[in-house]
């Protein structure tokens, strides 16, 4: 891992060398990437600067589903030591793989993000993430252990049990989503627990952009500092960008990940400082290189230097999205994928339904209001109820968040 005190010039040279290595590996080992080079009348050696990457075509989540499961891997399966699955956007999930070297690099990047939040070997870190972000839980565990911190690994706990563990185990750092942090805060006050009873110093929020007002609400009520981390399940985890002590935007780990911001309509680069879609290219991933991956997230580069003196590029993560992905408890969910599954599970062509995010039972869930028509009607109400329960359970497994299906009359 290169130190954070690289000059911008040295960092850019390192990025270019890693980019060229990545492009050569992808061209040599991944037919998808090689064919796209050929279609663009390019060879890897034609990429002579970081700006030259604009000559290459974009990737998006649909490509991951099309080449499911291993079509985008750049190393033999014998070199893969971990495989992660994300829900994707179509009928197939998204699969990413890691070599041992990939995991070591990612562990250090997560450690870097945690250290920027003030985590040290003296801290006790507790992780509470939904099933759809379970892989991130392992990454944060590994990153914290690399620092020497004590870790309470991710596990499904009720609000009451989480609060008990926070108090009794003297947790100092909580890694979670905004939804769970807010629910924990509400439950704490409903239970008349004073924040001064706890050792909690900081909360690291992942999964979605968070407004300043929401952050201040958590900080004031829980007596903690709140830090944001940005990540993607596709490339390849939670610590792509992070806040430092000064909270002046988020530092991108751009010595390992090349970031661009484009106009989502024209697909051209925007003027630095303007808002656009975040596009990412892996620079050091051996198993699963992604080249110009369109994230769907909106962001803007921050041109002013941060007071911490880091050479890492800074960005502001914006709440708007380019696509219609829903974010529930930090998990991105494709409405199209949900409807495809409902078509299959119910045996109905394009069932009429409304999808929304709601609070239910102390957490955020995906609520589906399914319109009953002749194609769904059953004289045996029990059979219909059983079908809805089975469909909800399978859909929960697919998207990684709780699902509640209710039946409604024709609209």
Buried (B, 14 or more C-beta within 10 A) or exposed (E): BBEBEBEEEEBBEBBBEBBBBBBBBBBEBBEBBBEBBEEEEBEBEEBEEBEBBBEBEBBBBEBBBEBBBEEBBBBEEEBBEBBBBBBBBBEBBBBBBBBEBBBEBBBBBBBBBBBBBBBEEEBBBBBBBBBBBBBBBBBBBBBBBBBEBBBBEBBEBEBEEBBEBBBEEEBBBBBBBBBBBBBBBBBBEEEEBEBEEBBBBBBBBBBBBBEEEBBEBBBEBBEBBBBBBBBBBBBBBBBBBBBBEEBBBBBBBBBBBBBBBBBBEEBEBBEEEEBBBBBBBBBBBBBBBBBBBBBBBBBBBBEEEBEBEBBBBBBBBBEEBBBEBBBBBBBBBBBEBBBBBBEEBBEBEEBBBEBEBEEEEBBBBBBBBBBBEEEBEEEEEEEBEEBBEEBBEEBBEBBBBBBBBEBEEEE
